[in-house]
Amino acid sequence: MMKVMENTIGDLSSAFYKKYGKDALPTIAAVSAKSGAEYAKIAQKMMPFKSMKDIGEMYKMMTATSGERMEIVRLSDDVLHFKMSRCLYGIEGTSQELCEAMMNSDKIISTLLGEQVNVKAAKSMAGGDKYCEVIYSKK
């Protein structure tokens, strides 16, 4: 069910971006940030989050239940660095800038931890890479 929802979000964002180009990016980024923060509020009710290790465990659980595979590159109290062989939003081959706008949904991490977190899409299937590689780090 999560995969269908993520693909729907990706399809809508991709269509909006295709129609309006760069003008659509601020709206996509704002909507993504809002949905990430709302998701965080739900997740906080299910379990406490004190570190990136807790976030990493949640991500591993979520990807396993959806049949996806996530490779943890580095996991510490302050850093979560992982690779995935599938774009969560199904926007492969669109653009790096669309990926970055949609990564605003990762405000979920800042909300869960109650502090600012840097997000970097080191590799992106949307931008043409063979896999996605994401690094979250506490500021």
C-alpha positions as CSV (number, residue, x, y, z in Angstrom):
1,M,0.0,0.0,0.0
2,M,2.9,2.4,0.8
3,K,4.5,1.7,-2.5
4,V,1.3,2.6,-4.4
5,M,0.9,5.8,-2.4
6,E,4.5,6.8,-3.0
7,N,4.2,6.1,-6.7
8,T,1.0,8.2,-6.8
9,I,2.8,11.1,-5.1
10,G,5.6,10.7,-7.6
11,D,3.3,10.5,-10.6
12,L,1.4,13.7,-9.6
13,S,4.6,15.6,-8.9
14,S,6.2,14.4,-12.1
15,A,3.1,15.5,-14.1
16,F,3.0,18.8,-12.4
17,Y,6.7,19.4,-13.1
18,K,6.3,18.3,-16.7
19,K,3.5,20.7,-17.3
20,Y,5.0,23.8,-15.4
21,G,8.7,23.1,-15.3
22,K,10.8,24.9,-12.7
23,D,7.9,27.0,-11.7
24,A,6.3,23.9,-10.2
25,L,9.3,23.1,-7.9
26,P,8.5,25.5,-5.0
27,T,5.0,24.1,-4.8
28,I,6.2,20.5,-5.0
29,A,8.8,21.3,-2.3
30,A,6.3,22.9,0.0
31,V,3.7,20.1,-0.3
32,S,6.5,17.5,0.2
33,A,7.7,19.3,3.4
34,K,4.1,19.5,4.8
35,S,3.4,15.8,4.1
36,G,6.7,14.8,5.7
37,A,5.9,16.7,8.8
38,E,2.4,15.2,9.0
39,Y,3.8,11.7,8.6
40,A,6.3,12.4,11.4
41,K,3.5,13.3,13.8
42,I,1.9,9.9,13.1
43,A,5.2,8.0,13.4
44,Q,6.0,9.7,16.8
45,K,2.9,8.2,18.3
46,M,4.1,4.7,17.3
47,M,7.7,4.9,18.7
48,P,10.2,7.3,20.2
49,F,13.0,8.7,18.0
50,K,16.1,10.0,19.7
51,S,18.8,9.5,17.1
52,M,19.5,8.7,13.5
53,K,19.9,5.1,14.6
54,D,16.2,5.1,15.5
55,I,15.4,6.6,12.1
56,G,17.5,4.0,10.3
57,E,15.7,1.2,12.1
58,M,12.3,2.7,11.1
59,Y,13.5,3.0,7.4
60,K,14.8,-0.6,7.4
61,M,11.5,-1.8,8.8
62,M,9.4,0.2,6.3
63,T,11.5,-0.9,3.2
64,A,11.4,-4.5,4.3
65,T,7.6,-4.5,4.7
66,S,7.2,-3.0,1.2
67,G,9.6,-5.6,-0.3
68,E,12.3,-3.1,-1.1
69,R,16.0,-3.4,-0.3
70,M,17.9,-0.7,1.5
71,E,21.7,-0.9,2.0
72,I,22.9,1.0,5.0
73,V,26.3,2.6,4.3
74,R,26.7,4.4,7.6
75,L,24.4,4.6,10.6
76,S,25.3,6.5,13.8
77,D,23.5,8.7,16.3
78,D,24.2,11.7,13.9
79,V,24.2,10.2,10.4
80,L,22.0,7.9,8.3
81,H,23.5,7.1,4.9
82,F,21.9,4.6,2.7
83,K,21.5,3.3,-0.9
84,M,18.4,2.0,-2.6
85,S,18.0,0.3,-6.0
86,R,14.6,1.8,-6.6
87,C,13.4,5.4,-6.4
88,L,10.8,5.5,-3.7
89,Y,8.6,7.8,-5.7
90,G,9.1,6.1,-9.0
91,I,10.4,9.3,-10.7
92,E,13.4,7.6,-12.4
93,G,14.7,9.5,-15.3
94,T,12.9,12.8,-14.6
95,S,15.3,15.3,-13.2
96,Q,17.6,15.9,-10.2
97,E,15.8,19.1,-9.4
98,L,12.5,17.3,-9.1
99,C,14.1,14.7,-6.8
100,E,15.5,17.5,-4.6
101,A,12.1,19.2,-4.4
102,M,10.5,15.9,-3.4
103,M,13.2,15.2,-0.8
104,N,11.6,18.0,1.2
105,S,9.3,15.3,2.4
106,D,12.3,14.3,4.5
107,K,11.5,17.1,6.8
108,I,10.1,14.1,8.6
109,I,13.5,13.5,10.0
110,S,13.9,17.0,11.5
111,T,10.4,16.7,12.9
112,L,11.0,13.3,14.4
113,L,14.3,14.3,16.0
114,G,13.2,17.8,17.0
115,E,16.2,19.4,15.4
116,Q,17.5,20.5,12.0
117,V,18.9,17.8,9.7
118,N,20.8,18.2,6.4
119,V,19.5,16.1,3.5
120,K,21.7,15.2,0.5
121,A,20.8,13.2,-2.5
122,A,24.3,12.1,-3.4
123,K,23.0,9.9,-6.2
124,S,19.5,10.0,-7.8
125,M,17.8,7.7,-10.2
126,A,15.6,10.7,-11.1
127,G,18.9,12.4,-12.2
128,G,20.1,9.4,-14.2
129,D,22.1,7.5,-11.6
130,K,21.8,3.7,-11.3
131,Y,20.7,3.9,-7.7
132,C,19.6,6.4,-5.1
133,E,22.0,7.4,-2.3
134,V,20.8,9.6,0.5
135,I,22.7,11.1,3.5
136,Y,20.9,12.6,6.5
137,S,23.1,14.3,9.0
138,K,22.4,16.4,12.1
139,K,23.4,20.0,11.8
